[in-house]
Structure formats: C-alpha cells, structure tokens
Amino acid sequence: MSHPMESPEFFRDPYPLLAALRERGAVQQVRSGPHGATWLVTGWAEARTALADARLSKDTTRYFADKPSKRNLAPAVSATMLATDPPDHTRLRRLAVKAFTPAAVARLEPRVAEIADGLLERMAARGGTADLVEDFAVPLPIEVIGDLLGVPREDRTALRRWSNDLFAAGAPDTIDAASHAISDYMTDLIAAKRAAGGSSAGGAGAPGRDLLTDLIAARDEGDRLSEAELVSLAVLLVVAGHETTTNLIGNGTLALLQDDALRTRLRQDPSLIPDAVEELLRYDSPIATATFRYAAEPLTLGGAGIAAGDVVLVSPGAANRDPARFTDPDTLDTGRSTGHLSFGHGPHHCLGAPLARLEGRIAFQALLTRFPDLRLAVPPAELQWRHTRLMHGLAHLPVTCGAVPSTEVA
C-alpha cells in the first residue's frame, strides 16, 4: 500500500492531508523504521524553529555512514551543499552567494525580460493552445541559470529532464540514474571549461565569464573547495536554480487564472506584482516538503520528543497554510503580510531567492500584459501534477492564449 504522501491526490492537492496532520499536532510522527522515527513538521512556528535549529543536521553522509542501502545515488547529488552543516556549508555557500545578491540579480533583469518576451512571442506566433509549463515556466529559469553557469544551450533540455527525474516519487532507479547522468554531465562540462582556460580576472557576468568558471578558479587557484565539492555545487545550482521558479510560475499562473479580479488588478497596476509573488509563494508553495534533516541529539519540538537519529521533515507547504500564523490561509490574499517559508529560513535559506523573485515578477507581468485573455484549456480537475513529495508543481498547464493586444502586434 502506497504512503498517503505518494498518492495522486497528494500530488494534486497536498493541503487537506497536511491540514489533517497539523490538526493532530504541529509535529507528527509519520513513520517508524529500523533507524528510528520520521517526523513531519506542519506548524509555521515549529517549522521556522526547526529550519534554524543547529541540532537538526543536514549531513546525510554522516547519517547514512553506518546504514546499509540499496540506493546508487551519485555523490554529487547525495552530498551537495544542502546536505552539509557548518563550517563546510558556510564555506561552500560563501563561494556561490555573490552571484545571487540583490545587486547581482538586478543586473540580470534585462536578460530575464528578454528571455520571457522571446518565449511569449513564440507562444503568440503559434496561437491557439499552449502548455504554459513546457513553453514558459520551464524554459525561462532554465535559460537564466544556463546563462549564469555557462551551460551550452543545446544541453539545457537534457539537464531539465534529469533534474525532473531527480524528484520522481517512488521511482528510486529513475532517481539514481538521473543523479549519475547530471553528475557526469557537470563533471564533463567542468573539464571542458578548465581545458578552455580563461582569465581569472573579473566575475560572473563579465565578458567570457560565468559562475561555473569562477568556481573552477576558486577550486584550482585557492583550493577552497575539493573537486567533488565543485561538481556537487554545480549540480545543486543547476537543479535548485530553476525547480522552485518553474513551480512558482506554473502554480501561480493557475491561481491567477482562477481569480479574474486579481488578474485584472495586477495587469492594471504592475506595482502590485511583487506582493502578489510573495502571496503566490505562500498560497501554493513550490516546495511541499523540505530536504532531509535528522536529530543529532535528543530535542523537543512542538511538544514532541524527538530522539537522536530521528528524521525530521519540515513542510513549507503546510506551514504556509497554518491558521495560527495566517488568517484564512486557504484564501489567496495579496494584501496580507509576508512571512512564508517557501525559501526556508536560517542558514539554509535559499540563496537563489532574489533571482526567483525577479523571475516570478517578470514572468507574471509579461504574461498578463501579453495575454490578457489567457484561459485554462481544460477543467482544473484534469490538470496533471508532478509525482514528487518534495516539490509541488504542475506537469502541464494547457492554456488558451486568446487575442494578443493590438499594441503588441503593431
């Protein structure tokens, strides 16, 4: 019998199950096994606390060191920066964070807008029905992170496919195969960039430079990260650099298509879009369940006694709909105060959050402007959702583009 969090109903709409769990208690034991219990954190206050609690380790290598496994995950996927604790996490994050500061991200705005406009132009040229996920929500962040890392354009479709497979619930062989494919690809790309040489001057975004080349320089010149860390950091950046944004654009567009009044307000006053992005992130979080943590020592969280070695899974999707934190949480309300946990909290707060926000703002504004008559092409009940416990996102979003404004055609 499959676990409720691996059911088609959960993939489509996880919130009823998460709400039912939260009503039993903000921290609930959901599994028990030979290596201890697994706890799910669904309350906002408890989730925020857990995300910043140093007693909850992310060091998967240490956790699995003495536990037999039939899995064959590539180390570059199983031991990324997300799966480390300070001081290693601090060192690795410092190497990448410069490319994602607000100032660095602001410099990307013209390129992001250019990519968005080009994708929508192709949708308009085809006319009729489009798949907003495959035609817009996927390629926009893939192109942006591909540019940032210097990934050849012809390889980006394969990277997206492998990344998507990494989150396939209940398909360990698919996940393992994808982990090796994407790890091998980034290893080869690093070797090609290293062989091509290049000046160590300048930074990401400078002529002939990209973030991956800068990380190679950090490895080769300063020896601030190992070769394995370099590959795993490259894998993490390409995967995390688009997954959240793809789901934000897909889920957010679906929510907007079901709220004509809000869509009209945002189109008439684009200054409201940044707040709308924050509420869309809360209302239908791209992340259903955060990545693996375990208790390095006994602790109490939300009244639950968690033993050393127990696994703790934090659910941003549940926390973002906690009625103890958000009034009427199942309603989309762009006027509410922020405080969602879709980008996490604490040391592992998503370093790409400024870029995801920029991409979301540009994507929604361009979409609303270009296609004011955008409509769902199928009933909501017929939409297909990705089969993944970690992410929550649409596999496809069929839409009818409608008439293009005459000002756009002229």
Secondary structure, 3 states (H helix, E strand, C coil): CCCHHHCHHHHHCCHHHHHHHHHHCCEEEEEEECCEEEEEECCHHHHHHHHCCCCEECCHHHHHCCCCCCCCCCHHHHCCHHHCCCCHHHHHHHHHHHHHCHHHHHCCHHHHHHHHHHHHHHHHHHCCEEEHHHHHHCHHHHHHHHHHHCCCHHHHHHHHHHHHHCCCCCCHHHHHHHHHHHHHHHHHHHHHHHHHCCCCCCCCCCCCCCHHHHHHHHHHHHCCCCHHHHHHHHHHHHHHHHHHHHHHHHHHHHHHHCCHHHHHHHHHCHHHHHHHHHHHHHHCCCECCCCCEEECCCEEECCEEECCCCEEEECHHHHCCCCCCCCCCCCCCCCCCCCCCCCCCHHHCCCCHHHHHHHHHHHHHHHHHHCCCCEECCCHHHCCECCCCCECCECCCEEECCCCCHHHHC
